[in-house]
Amino acid sequence: MKITIETTIKAPLARVWQAYITPADIIHWNFASDDWCCPRAENDFRVDGKYRARMEAKDGSFGFDFEATYREIVDLERFTYVLDDGREVDARFEGREGNTKVTVTFDGEEMNS
């Protein structure tokens, strides 16, 4: 099952791209809701490089490490990576009049809704 999420961000493509790949920025946005956080992130942004992030509930009740390996990178346009469990993620970026459309498609999993 593939899941696709799209959003448009009110910022230029180059800034959104950098925020998406820079660990100092990733820790400020990489969580699904306000009761979660991303206390650390690492990103070796190159083909075969590793992406790692720690995801935690702010109340300390749960957390997990997220890791993936990059398979393809087209600067300022798209990248793909494979999660440690074998699921694939495709992220695409499209600049539009000072805004940026981000589309992420990934393989779903059955453990979490």
C-alpha positions in Angstrom: 0.0 0.0 0.0 1.4 3.4 -1.0 0.6 6.5 0.9 1.0 10.0 -0.6 1.1 13.2 1.4 1.3 16.6 -0.2 1.7 20.1 1.2 2.6 23.6 -0.1 5.0 25.6 2.0 5.2 29.3 1.8 8.9 29.5 1.2 11.2 29.2 -1.8 12.3 25.8 -3.1 16.0 26.2 -2.0 15.0 27.0 1.6 12.5 24.2 1.8 15.0 21.7 0.4 17.7 22.8 2.9 15.2 22.6 5.8 14.3 19.1 4.7 17.9 17.8 4.6 19.7 19.8 7.3 19.7 18.1 10.8 19.5 21.5 12.6 16.2 22.2 10.8 14.9 18.6 10.8 14.6 18.5 14.6 12.2 21.4 14.4 9.6 19.8 12.1 10.1 16.0 11.9 7.2 14.8 14.1 3.5 14.0 13.3 1.9 16.1 16.1 2.7 18.7 18.7 3.0 16.0 21.5 6.0 14.5 19.7 9.5 15.7 19.2 12.7 14.9 17.2 15.5 15.5 19.7 18.3 14.5 17.3 18.9 13.9 13.6 21.9 13.0 11.4 22.0 13.2 7.6 24.7 11.9 5.3 22.9 13.3 2.2 24.5 11.3 -0.6 23.6 8.1 -2.5 24.2 5.2 0.0 24.4 7.8 2.8 22.4 7.3 6.0 19.5 9.4 7.5 18.9 8.9 11.2 16.4 10.6 13.5 15.1 10.0 17.0 11.4 10.3 17.5 9.9 10.6 21.0 6.7 11.5 22.7 7.3 14.7 24.7 6.0 13.0 27.8 8.7 10.3 27.5 6.2 7.5 27.2 7.5 6.2 23.9 10.3 6.7 21.3 12.0 5.1 18.4 15.0 5.5 16.1 14.3 6.0 12.4 17.0 5.1 9.9 17.1 5.0 6.1 19.6 4.8 3.2 19.5 7.1 0.3 19.1 5.5 -3.2 18.7 8.5 -5.5 19.2 12.2 -5.2 18.4 14.9 -7.8 19.4 18.2 -6.3 16.5 20.6 -5.5 14.0 18.1 -7.2 13.7 14.7 -5.5 15.3 11.9 -3.5 14.4 8.4 -2.5 15.5 6.3 0.4 14.8 2.9 1.8 13.9 2.4 5.5 15.7 -0.2 7.5 12.5 -2.4 7.3 12.7 -2.3 3.4 9.9 0.2 2.8 10.6 2.9 0.2 10.1 6.7 0.4 10.1 9.1 -2.5 10.2 12.9 -1.8 9.6 15.4 -4.5 9.9 19.2 -4.4 8.4 21.7 -6.9 8.9 25.5 -6.7 5.8 27.5 -7.5 5.9 31.3 -7.5 7.9 31.6 -4.2 6.1 28.6 -2.7 7.2 24.9 -2.6 5.0 21.9 -3.1 6.3 18.8 -1.3 5.0 15.4 -2.2 6.1 12.3 -0.2 5.0 8.8 -1.2 5.9 5.9 1.0 5.1 2.3 1.6 2.6 1.9 4.4 3.1 -0.6 7.2 0.5 -2.5 9.2 1.8 -2.1 12.8 0.8 1.5 13.3 -2.4 3.2 12.0 
